[in-house]
Amino acid sequence: MPLVGFKTVAAYAPDGVTALALGVVGEVFGGFDFAVCGFRPGPVRTDLGQKLAVEHGVERLLTADLVLSLPGDAFRTPPPEPVRAAFRAACGRGAIVAAHCVGVFGLAASGLLDGRRATTHWRFATELAARYPAVTVSPDELYVDEGRVLTGAGAAAGIDLGLHLVRREHGPARANAIARELVTPPHREGGQAQYIATPVPADGGDERLARVLQWARDRLDQRVSVDELAARALMSRRTFARRFRAATGGSPQAWLRDQRLNLAEDLLVTTDLPIEEVARRTGYGSAALLRERFVERRKISPREYRRTWST
């Protein structure tokens, strides 16, 4: 079943906190009971050299439903022990704890990522794995959801992580509304492998791939095969699969599955269409098949999902 939606959000800002991260969490979570806190109340320096007046100390972390560890330029120095203890206590009392970019190092230093999968900015993934060998680092993913503990990749992936949390805890309608305000997609495709610096193909293959993906999005009600996608991209199946993984971080089959299920979630919440019609529009053909795939993803049926999240 879906987790209980959070109401209060506390974001820990270390010295040298990234100004972009402050903006991201403020935009995504500003509609909740949101507060920025430091080790103690007072000024906190941002990575731009500005002084941020922080009204709350560690005590705010002890009561929030959602606790965020923000990235900062001194991430190689672990947060003070009272902060790490507050992260652990939050998780222990059932709160959600999340971080993105190098803010993930703070959670790792607290021990919360031991035995869990996690991600961070791809530039620091190797360092995270070396410093905290008990953590299973997944460097290609935009975010990793481990239930009560979530981690995200670098910079703008904080938006992806935040929207995922809002969608998971408060439903797609609220997440989509926030995404519209931010002028960003509710779901960003693929992993951060697509953002790692690599030579651009001389033949413009990425542009062809983008056109093919849009063509597929417009036909989610049809059973489109990988061979058909490859043919439209003027590539062999093997070359297409390789280019696709390099661009999105996943397989064509997984991408199509996610696109169909994303559309199904939106239709369930934003329309009154019968489940059979939702199945038809998302290419599943039958309500039974949609239900099977939906339960694999959300652990509840489409009807339960609609009852939970419809407004």
Residue frames relative to the residue before (quaternion, step in Angstrom):
aa qw qx qy qz dx dy dz
M 1.0000 0.0000 0.0000 0.0000 0.00 0.00 0.00
P 0.5905 -0.5696 0.4085 0.3999 3.62 -1.09 0.51
L 0.5120 -0.6268 0.4859 0.3300 3.54 -1.16 0.59
V 0.5931 -0.5704 0.4211 0.3815 3.58 -1.21 0.46
G 0.5093 -0.6833 0.4301 0.2979 3.57 -0.80 1.00
F 0.4426 -0.6831 0.5138 0.2710 3.56 -1.03 0.79
K 0.2448 -0.7626 0.5814 0.1434 3.56 -1.24 0.54
T 0.7797 0.2445 -0.1295 0.5617 3.57 0.97 -0.87
V 0.1126 -0.7939 0.5974 0.0102 3.55 -0.98 0.96
A 0.0342 -0.7839 0.6199 0.0003 3.59 -0.90 0.97
A 0.1334 -0.7977 0.5869 0.0381 3.57 -0.73 1.11
Y 0.2735 -0.7688 0.5578 0.1515 3.58 -0.63 1.15
A 0.1417 -0.7941 0.5900 0.0354 3.55 -0.74 1.15
P 0.2267 -0.7792 0.5672 0.1405 3.62 -0.44 1.13
D 0.6468 -0.4615 0.3978 0.4586 3.57 -1.25 0.11
G 0.7827 0.2403 -0.2118 0.5336 3.57 -0.84 0.98
V 0.2345 0.8056 -0.5163 0.1717 3.59 1.20 0.42
T 0.5017 -0.6659 0.4704 0.2893 3.56 -1.02 0.84
A 0.4502 -0.7105 0.4728 0.2625 3.57 -0.70 1.09
L 0.6129 0.5508 -0.3505 0.4451 3.59 1.04 -0.72
A 0.6535 0.5141 -0.3173 0.4560 3.58 0.95 -0.85
L 0.6167 0.5359 -0.3428 0.4637 3.59 1.03 -0.75
G 0.6657 0.5013 -0.2996 0.4645 3.56 0.97 -0.86
V 0.6439 0.5383 -0.3196 0.4398 3.57 0.97 -0.88
V 0.7271 0.4225 -0.2655 0.4715 3.60 0.68 -1.04
G 0.6105 0.5501 -0.3579 0.4433 3.58 1.09 -0.59
E 0.6780 0.4828 -0.2888 0.4731 3.58 1.00 -0.82
V 0.7062 0.4678 -0.2770 0.4536 3.59 0.88 -0.93
F 0.8186 0.2710 -0.1074 0.4950 3.59 0.85 -0.98
G 0.3976 0.7584 -0.4499 0.2535 3.58 1.26 0.05
G 0.6430 0.5328 -0.3225 0.4458 3.58 1.18 -0.44
F 0.6186 0.4935 -0.3411 0.5074 3.57 1.32 -0.01
D 0.6147 -0.4646 0.4313 0.4693 3.59 -1.27 -0.22
F 0.0648 0.8589 -0.4890 0.1378 3.53 0.22 1.38
A 0.0603 0.7904 -0.6070 0.0559 3.57 -1.01 0.84
V 0.2996 -0.6986 0.6194 0.1964 3.52 -1.23 0.66
C 0.0248 -0.8082 0.5884 -0.0006 3.58 -0.91 0.86
G 0.2676 -0.7422 0.5912 0.1677 3.53 -1.27 0.42
F 0.7340 -0.3417 0.2928 0.5087 3.54 -1.25 -0.31
R 0.7526 -0.0605 0.0355 0.6548 3.53 1.18 -0.71
P 0.6244 -0.5281 0.3892 0.4240 3.64 -1.16 0.37
G 0.5047 0.6331 -0.4786 0.3396 3.55 -1.10 0.72
P 0.7169 -0.4391 0.3030 0.4487 3.59 -1.25 -0.12
V 0.0980 -0.7553 0.6461 0.0497 3.55 -1.13 0.79
R 0.3912 -0.7271 0.5187 0.2219 3.57 -0.86 0.99
T 0.2802 -0.7273 0.5963 0.1921 3.57 -1.07 0.75
D 0.6598 -0.5085 0.3688 0.4125 3.57 -1.28 0.20
L 0.6392 0.5028 -0.3260 0.4820 3.60 1.27 -0.19
G 0.5767 -0.6210 0.3590 0.3911 3.57 1.31 0.07
Q 0.5146 0.6387 -0.4232 0.3850 3.57 1.26 0.06
K 0.3844 -0.6904 0.5588 0.2516 3.57 -1.27 0.39
L 0.1625 -0.7844 0.5956 0.0600 3.55 -0.76 1.10
A 0.3230 -0.7450 0.5514 0.1914 3.58 -0.72 1.05
V 0.0751 -0.8082 0.5841 -0.0104 3.57 -0.53 1.22
E 0.3069 -0.8017 0.4919 0.1453 3.57 -0.64 1.13
H 0.7649 0.3652 -0.1716 0.5021 3.58 1.15 -0.55
G 0.2992 -0.7292 0.5891 0.1783 3.52 -1.25 0.60
V 0.8212 -0.2544 0.1818 0.4774 3.53 -1.31 -0.39
E 0.5659 0.6355 -0.3935 0.3478 3.59 1.06 -0.64
R 0.6054 0.5649 -0.3659 0.4249 3.61 1.11 -0.59
L 0.6137 0.5561 -0.3445 0.4420 3.60 1.14 -0.59
L 0.6476 0.5780 -0.3106 0.3874 3.57 1.14 -0.63
T 0.7664 0.3512 -0.1907 0.5030 3.58 1.22 -0.31
A 0.5419 0.6579 -0.3973 0.3401 3.63 1.21 -0.33
D 0.4956 -0.6441 0.4998 0.2995 3.56 -1.21 0.61
L 0.7686 0.1549 -0.0743 0.6162 3.55 1.19 -0.69
V 0.0952 -0.7934 0.6011 0.0076 3.57 -0.71 1.15
L 0.1299 -0.8027 0.5814 0.0293 3.56 -0.79 1.09
S 0.2147 -0.7354 0.6292 0.1311 3.56 -1.08 0.82
L 0.2108 -0.8192 0.5241 0.0993 3.58 -0.30 1.25
P 0.5156 -0.6445 0.4649 0.3203 3.59 -1.15 0.60
G 0.0227 -0.7846 0.6196 0.0074 3.53 -1.23 0.58
D 0.6206 -0.5916 0.3659 0.3618 3.58 -1.19 0.35
A 0.6868 0.4216 -0.2880 0.5173 3.62 1.27 -0.11
F 0.1847 0.8531 -0.4751 0.1111 3.57 1.14 0.66
R 0.5972 0.5789 -0.3764 0.4080 3.62 1.15 -0.42
T 0.6359 0.4468 -0.3267 0.5379 3.57 1.28 -0.18
P 0.4231 -0.7233 0.4715 0.2747 3.63 -0.54 1.06
P 0.5804 -0.5635 0.4403 0.3895 3.60 -1.13 0.52
P 0.6363 -0.5068 0.3892 0.4323 3.61 -1.15 0.39
E 0.6476 -0.5596 0.3534 0.3777 3.56 -1.10 0.69
P 0.6299 0.5234 -0.3747 0.4346 3.69 0.88 -0.65
V 0.6336 0.5117 -0.3307 0.4768 3.59 1.09 -0.65
R 0.6558 0.5000 -0.3140 0.4705 3.58 0.90 -0.89
A 0.6414 0.5177 -0.3209 0.4665 3.57 1.03 -0.81
A 0.6366 0.5238 -0.3275 0.4616 3.58 1.07 -0.74
F 0.6072 0.5345 -0.3527 0.4703 3.61 1.05 -0.70
R 0.6796 0.4896 -0.2921 0.4617 3.56 0.87 -0.98
A 0.6596 0.5122 -0.3113 0.4536 3.56 0.95 -0.89
A 0.6208 0.5481 -0.3438 0.4427 3.58 1.01 -0.79
C 0.6725 0.4797 -0.2924 0.4818 3.54 0.90 -0.94
G 0.6636 0.5334 -0.3037 0.4277 3.58 0.96 -0.85
R 0.7203 0.4168 -0.2559 0.4919 3.59 1.07 -0.65
G 0.6528 -0.5657 0.3001 0.4047 3.58 1.27 0.22
A 0.4549 0.6614 -0.4745 0.3611 3.60 1.21 0.20
I 0.4619 -0.6252 0.5382 0.3255 3.55 -1.32 0.20
V 0.1050 -0.7776 0.6183 0.0436 3.58 -0.99 0.87
A 0.0528 0.8194 -0.5631 0.0940 3.57 -0.74 1.04
A 0.0072 0.7756 -0.6311 0.0129 3.54 -1.27 0.49
H 0.0967 -0.7690 0.6231 0.1049 3.55 -1.24 0.39
C 0.7911 0.2547 -0.2415 0.5010 3.52 -1.35 0.36
V 0.8016 -0.2689 0.1751 0.5045 3.63 -0.97 -0.70
G 0.4234 0.6655 -0.4830 0.3804 3.59 1.23 0.19
V 0.5347 0.6314 -0.3846 0.4093 3.56 1.28 -0.44
F 0.5853 0.5848 -0.3786 0.4147 3.60 1.09 -0.62
G 0.6195 0.5493 -0.3480 0.4398 3.61 1.07 -0.63
L 0.6553 0.4843 -0.3101 0.4897 3.57 1.03 -0.76
A 0.6325 0.5287 -0.3337 0.4572 3.57 1.02 -0.77
A 0.6584 0.5117 -0.3092 0.4572 3.58 0.97 -0.85
S 0.6621 0.4979 -0.3093 0.4670 3.59 1.15 -0.52
G 0.5271 -0.6495 0.3980 0.3767 3.59 1.28 -0.21
L 0.4836 0.7073 -0.4207 0.2980 3.59 1.23 -0.10
L 0.7031 0.4615 -0.2709 0.4682 3.58 1.16 -0.46
D 0.4206 0.7057 -0.4748 0.3157 3.60 1.24 -0.04
G 0.8294 0.1606 -0.1487 0.5139 3.55 -0.82 1.04
R 0.6565 0.4800 -0.3089 0.4932 3.58 1.29 0.13
R 0.4823 -0.5962 0.5433 0.3417 3.52 -1.35 0.25
A 0.0478 0.7910 -0.6076 0.0531 3.56 -1.11 0.69
T 0.1666 -0.7554 0.6187 0.1370 3.53 -1.30 0.31
T 0.0504 -0.7557 0.6510 0.0516 3.54 -1.36 0.18
H 0.7313 -0.3450 0.2940 0.5097 3.58 -1.25 -0.14
W 0.5519 -0.6611 0.3877 0.3286 3.59 -0.80 0.99
R 0.6094 0.5720 -0.3627 0.4122 3.61 1.10 -0.58
F 0.7696 0.3501 -0.1707 0.5060 3.59 1.15 -0.62
A 0.3878 0.7527 -0.4664 0.2559 3.58 1.26 0.10
T 0.6574 0.5069 -0.3154 0.4598 3.58 0.93 -0.86
E 0.6486 0.5141 -0.3122 0.4664 3.58 1.00 -0.81
L 0.6319 0.5263 -0.3355 0.4596 3.59 0.98 -0.81
A 0.6711 0.4995 -0.2976 0.4600 3.58 0.91 -0.93
A 0.6717 0.5000 -0.3026 0.4552 3.60 0.99 -0.81
R 0.7086 0.4629 -0.2680 0.4602 3.59 0.94 -0.85
Y 0.7922 0.1767 -0.0763 0.5792 3.57 1.12 -0.69
P 0.1198 -0.8600 0.4925 0.0587 3.60 0.41 1.22
A 0.5976 0.5667 -0.3727 0.4277 3.62 1.18 -0.29
V 0.6214 0.5208 -0.3308 0.4830 3.58 1.32 -0.15
T 0.2956 -0.7246 0.5944 0.1849 3.59 -0.98 0.86
V 0.1586 -0.8295 0.5327 0.0552 3.57 -0.18 1.29
S 0.1262 -0.7748 0.6184 0.0360 3.56 -0.89 1.06
P 0.1667 -0.8713 0.4518 0.0947 3.60 0.27 1.24
D 0.6614 0.5459 -0.3163 0.4057 3.61 1.15 -0.41
E 0.6459 0.5748 -0.3125 0.3935 3.60 1.19 -0.36
L 0.5015 -0.6459 0.4873 0.3063 3.56 -1.14 0.68
Y 0.7727 -0.1263 0.0529 0.6198 3.58 1.12 -0.60
V 0.2301 -0.7437 0.6146 0.1274 3.54 -1.30 0.52
D 0.1738 -0.7892 0.5862 0.0574 3.55 -0.75 1.13
E 0.0169 -0.8036 0.5938 -0.0370 3.56 -0.53 1.24
G 0.7144 -0.4398 0.2492 0.4839 3.55 1.07 0.72
R 0.8339 -0.0056 0.0516 0.5495 3.57 -0.18 -1.29
V 0.7377 0.3078 -0.1930 0.5691 3.59 1.25 -0.28
L 0.0118 0.8089 -0.5850 0.0576 3.58 -0.71 1.10
T 0.0982 -0.7867 0.6081 0.0411 3.55 -1.13 0.71
G 0.1674 -0.7935 0.5804 0.0737 3.55 -1.16 0.64
A 0.5907 -0.5781 0.4401 0.3509 3.53 -1.30 0.39
G 0.7885 -0.4049 0.2281 0.4028 3.57 -1.28 -0.26
A 0.8875 0.1299 -0.0648 0.4373 3.48 -1.44 0.39
A 0.8622 0.0672 -0.0231 0.5016 3.58 -0.56 -1.21
A 0.5183 0.6269 -0.4298 0.3920 3.61 1.19 -0.22
G 0.4964 0.6281 -0.4347 0.4124 3.57 1.26 -0.15
I 0.6052 0.5288 -0.3501 0.4811 3.58 1.17 -0.57
D 0.6389 0.5257 -0.3263 0.4571 3.59 0.93 -0.90
L 0.6718 0.4942 -0.2940 0.4670 3.57 0.89 -0.95
G 0.6752 0.5040 -0.3010 0.4467 3.57 0.89 -0.92
L 0.6661 0.4879 -0.3066 0.4735 3.58 0.92 -0.86
H 0.6139 0.5355 -0.3475 0.4644 3.57 1.05 -0.71
L 0.6603 0.5038 -0.3120 0.4614 3.61 0.93 -0.85
V 0.6556 0.4929 -0.3172 0.4762 3.58 0.93 -0.85
R 0.6464 0.5127 -0.3199 0.4658 3.59 0.94 -0.85
R 0.6823 0.5004 -0.2949 0.4439 3.58 0.87 -0.95
E 0.7852 0.3692 -0.1675 0.4681 3.56 0.88 -0.96
H 0.8100 0.2389 -0.1031 0.5255 3.60 1.10 -0.63
G 0.6116 -0.6042 0.3337 0.3868 3.57 1.28 0.13
P 0.6489 -0.5741 0.3480 0.3582 3.58 -1.19 0.54
A 0.5917 0.5880 -0.3898 0.3901 3.61 1.01 -0.65
R 0.6932 0.4581 -0.2858 0.4775 3.60 0.88 -0.92
A 0.6405 0.5159 -0.3301 0.4632 3.60 0.99 -0.80
N 0.6602 0.5075 -0.3111 0.4581 3.59 0.94 -0.85
A 0.6272 0.5356 -0.3359 0.4548 3.58 1.04 -0.74
I 0.6504 0.4944 -0.3116 0.4853 3.60 0.98 -0.82
A 0.6395 0.5299 -0.3258 0.4518 3.58 0.97 -0.85
R 0.6400 0.5181 -0.3328 0.4597 3.60 0.98 -0.78
E 0.6375 0.5220 -0.3278 0.4622 3.59 1.00 -0.79
L 0.7116 0.4372 -0.2432 0.4933 3.56 1.06 -0.78
V 0.3083 -0.7575 0.4996 0.2857 3.58 1.32 -0.25
T 0.5159 0.5931 -0.4341 0.4401 3.54 0.81 1.08
P 0.5760 -0.5882 0.4167 0.3856 3.62 -1.10 0.52
P 0.5255 -0.6222 0.4674 0.3438 3.62 -1.04 0.67
H 0.7648 0.1359 -0.0809 0.6246 3.58 1.16 -0.64
R 0.1766 -0.7605 0.6125 0.1233 3.58 -0.79 0.95
E 0.4568 -0.7308 0.4415 0.2497 3.54 -0.83 0.99
G 0.8542 0.2524 -0.1526 0.4283 3.51 -1.29 0.53
G 0.5415 -0.6127 0.4715 0.3303 3.53 -1.32 -0.25
Q 0.6919 -0.4925 0.3201 0.4198 3.55 -1.27 -0.05
A 0.3942 0.7037 -0.4930 0.3262 3.59 1.25 0.09
Q 0.6387 0.5493 -0.3304 0.4257 3.57 1.09 -0.68
Y 0.7018 0.4594 -0.2701 0.4727 3.61 1.22 -0.32
I 0.4953 0.6294 -0.4451 0.4006 3.58 1.27 -0.02
A 0.5387 -0.6635 0.4082 0.3209 3.56 -0.83 0.98
T 0.1492 0.7544 -0.6246 0.1363 3.55 -0.76 1.14
P 0.6053 -0.5583 0.3967 0.4057 3.61 -1.10 0.48
V 0.4266 -0.6807 0.5299 0.2718 3.58 -1.03 0.77
P 0.4963 -0.6649 0.4551 0.3233 3.62 -0.77 0.94
A 0.4939 -0.6992 0.4399 0.2714 3.55 -0.85 1.02
D 0.7025 0.4840 -0.2792 0.4407 3.59 1.10 -0.61
G 0.5227 -0.6679 0.4074 0.3388 3.61 1.23 0.24
G 0.2284 0.8247 -0.4936 0.1551 3.59 1.18 0.52
D 0.6150 0.5608 -0.3620 0.4198 3.59 1.04 -0.67
E 0.6310 0.5204 -0.3376 0.4658 3.59 1.02 -0.72
R 0.6296 0.5154 -0.3353 0.4748 3.56 0.99 -0.75
L 0.6473 0.5257 -0.3174 0.4515 3.55 0.96 -0.88
A 0.6421 0.5256 -0.3284 0.4513 3.59 0.94 -0.84
R 0.6523 0.5045 -0.3197 0.4666 3.59 0.96 -0.79
V 0.6488 0.5149 -0.3191 0.4607 3.56 1.01 -0.80
L 0.6408 0.5224 -0.3305 0.4553 3.61 0.97 -0.79
Q 0.6528 0.4955 -0.3225 0.4737 3.57 0.97 -0.78
W 0.6102 0.5453 -0.3386 0.4644 3.57 1.05 -0.77
A 0.6717 0.4918 -0.2954 0.4689 3.58 0.95 -0.87
R 0.6273 0.5410 -0.3401 0.4450 3.62 0.99 -0.80
D 0.6745 0.4973 -0.2898 0.4624 3.57 1.07 -0.73
R 0.7546 0.3439 -0.1797 0.5292 3.61 1.26 -0.21
L 0.2046 0.8154 -0.5185 0.1563 3.58 1.02 0.75
D 0.6030 0.5544 -0.3625 0.4445 3.59 1.23 -0.27
Q 0.6770 0.4585 -0.2748 0.5059 3.57 1.31 -0.14
R 0.4630 -0.6569 0.5129 0.3018 3.57 -1.20 0.50
V 0.0460 -0.8170 0.5738 -0.0345 3.55 -0.02 1.33
S 0.2826 -0.7773 0.5423 0.1478 3.57 -0.79 1.02
V 0.6152 -0.5321 0.4258 0.3963 3.55 -1.26 0.38
D 0.6097 0.5505 -0.3559 0.4456 3.60 1.02 -0.71
E 0.6557 0.5048 -0.3132 0.4660 3.59 1.00 -0.80
L 0.6388 0.5112 -0.3261 0.4736 3.58 0.99 -0.79
A 0.6532 0.5141 -0.3145 0.4585 3.57 0.93 -0.89
A 0.6487 0.5212 -0.3191 0.4536 3.57 0.97 -0.85
R 0.6619 0.4997 -0.3076 0.4664 3.59 0.97 -0.82
A 0.6778 0.4635 -0.2816 0.4965 3.58 1.18 -0.58
L 0.3847 -0.7382 0.4603 0.3085 3.58 1.37 -0.06
M 0.5407 0.5763 -0.4112 0.4543 3.55 0.99 0.95
S 0.5326 -0.5548 0.5063 0.3902 3.52 -1.29 0.26
R 0.6556 -0.5073 0.3664 0.4226 3.60 -1.20 0.39
R 0.6679 0.5108 -0.3077 0.4454 3.59 0.92 -0.89
T 0.6696 0.4856 -0.3028 0.4735 3.59 0.91 -0.90
F 0.6360 0.5354 -0.3275 0.4489 3.56 0.99 -0.85
A 0.6599 0.5104 -0.3118 0.4547 3.59 0.89 -0.93
R 0.6567 0.5050 -0.3110 0.4658 3.58 1.00 -0.82
R 0.6684 0.4860 -0.2996 0.4768 3.60 0.91 -0.90
F 0.6361 0.5440 -0.3267 0.4389 3.56 1.00 -0.85
R 0.6753 0.4843 -0.2970 0.4703 3.59 0.88 -0.92
A 0.6425 0.5222 -0.3299 0.4535 3.59 0.99 -0.79
A 0.7149 0.4570 -0.2533 0.4647 3.60 1.03 -0.79
T 0.8214 0.2584 -0.1102 0.4963 3.61 0.94 -0.81
G 0.4710 -0.6915 0.4383 0.3286 3.58 1.19 -0.34
G 0.7695 0.2743 -0.1752 0.5495 3.61 1.24 0.09
S 0.6294 -0.5381 0.4074 0.3852 3.53 -1.33 -0.08
P 0.6256 -0.5297 0.3988 0.4112 3.62 -1.19 0.39
Q 0.6368 0.5381 -0.3370 0.4375 3.60 0.97 -0.82
A 0.6697 0.4923 -0.2994 0.4685 3.58 0.92 -0.91
W 0.6338 0.5364 -0.3268 0.4515 3.58 1.02 -0.80
L 0.6651 0.4979 -0.3010 0.4682 3.58 0.90 -0.92
R 0.6318 0.5321 -0.3287 0.4579 3.58 1.00 -0.83
D 0.6821 0.4851 -0.2943 0.4612 3.57 0.86 -0.94
Q 0.6314 0.5333 -0.3371 0.4509 3.59 0.99 -0.78
R 0.6698 0.5002 -0.3003 0.4594 3.58 0.93 -0.90
L 0.6942 0.4678 -0.2848 0.4671 3.58 0.90 -0.89
N 0.5972 0.5422 -0.3618 0.4673 3.60 1.08 -0.62
L 0.6627 0.4926 -0.2993 0.4781 3.56 0.94 -0.90
A 0.6318 0.5338 -0.3336 0.4522 3.59 0.98 -0.82
E 0.6425 0.5211 -0.3279 0.4562 3.61 0.91 -0.84
D 0.6747 0.4930 -0.3018 0.4590 3.57 0.89 -0.92
L 0.6670 0.4991 -0.3084 0.4593 3.60 0.92 -0.85
L 0.6352 0.5400 -0.3322 0.4410 3.59 1.00 -0.76
V 0.7423 0.4193 -0.2233 0.4726 3.57 0.98 -0.85
T 0.7812 0.3788 -0.1812 0.4619 3.59 0.93 -0.87
T 0.7551 0.2904 -0.1951 0.5544 3.62 1.24 -0.10
D 0.4253 -0.6677 0.5432 0.2797 3.55 -1.37 0.14
L 0.2718 0.7923 -0.5090 0.1983 3.57 1.20 0.38
P 0.5255 -0.6076 0.4798 0.3529 3.61 -1.03 0.69
I 0.6295 -0.5487 0.3860 0.3921 3.58 -1.15 0.60
E 0.6188 0.5556 -0.3451 0.4351 3.59 1.02 -0.76
E 0.6721 0.4792 -0.2975 0.4798 3.59 1.02 -0.80
V 0.5994 0.5363 -0.3568 0.4752 3.60 1.07 -0.67
A 0.6405 0.5205 -0.3188 0.4661 3.58 0.99 -0.85
R 0.6602 0.5071 -0.3182 0.4536 3.58 0.92 -0.86
R 0.7020 0.4828 -0.2761 0.4447 3.59 0.86 -0.95
T 0.7229 0.4027 -0.2427 0.5063 3.59 1.18 -0.40
G 0.6037 -0.6414 0.3272 0.3422 3.56 1.24 0.40
Y 0.5209 0.6541 -0.4172 0.3559 3.60 1.20 0.26
G 0.4217 -0.7646 0.4221 0.2436 3.57 1.21 -0.29
S 0.8069 0.0292 0.0015 0.5900 3.59 0.99 -0.73
A 0.5839 -0.5875 0.4341 0.3541 3.54 -1.19 0.62
A 0.6126 0.5675 -0.3503 0.4242 3.58 1.09 -0.71
L 0.6805 0.4747 -0.2976 0.4723 3.59 0.92 -0.87
L 0.6208 0.5247 -0.3446 0.4696 3.58 1.00 -0.75
R 0.6432 0.5301 -0.3255 0.4465 3.57 0.92 -0.89
E 0.6485 0.5278 -0.3224 0.4438 3.58 0.92 -0.91
R 0.7004 0.4553 -0.2734 0.4767 3.58 0.84 -0.95
F 0.6414 0.5397 -0.3235 0.4389 3.57 1.04 -0.79
V 0.6557 0.5067 -0.3066 0.4682 3.57 0.95 -0.87
E 0.5967 0.5620 -0.3589 0.4464 3.60 1.07 -0.70
R 0.7283 0.4337 -0.2375 0.4745 3.57 1.00 -0.85
R 0.8383 0.2465 -0.0820 0.4793 3.59 0.67 -1.12
K 0.4024 -0.7396 0.4483 0.3001 3.59 1.30 -0.18
I 0.7022 0.3122 -0.2732 0.5786 3.59 1.23 0.36
S 0.5750 -0.5993 0.4329 0.3504 3.58 -1.25 0.40
P 0.6601 -0.4903 0.3740 0.4290 3.59 -1.23 0.27
R 0.6506 0.5158 -0.3316 0.4480 3.62 0.94 -0.78
E 0.6524 0.4977 -0.3154 0.4767 3.59 0.98 -0.81
Y 0.6275 0.5350 -0.3327 0.4576 3.56 1.02 -0.81
R 0.6522 0.5103 -0.3123 0.4655 3.59 0.93 -0.88
R 0.6653 0.5012 -0.3126 0.4566 3.60 0.87 -0.88
T 0.6717 0.5177 -0.2967 0.4391 3.56 1.02 -0.82
W 0.8370 0.2894 -0.0974 0.4540 3.57 0.78 -1.05
S 0.5087 0.6428 -0.4487 0.3559 3.62 1.14 -0.21
T 0.2825 -0.7616 0.5628 0.1527 3.54 -1.03 0.84
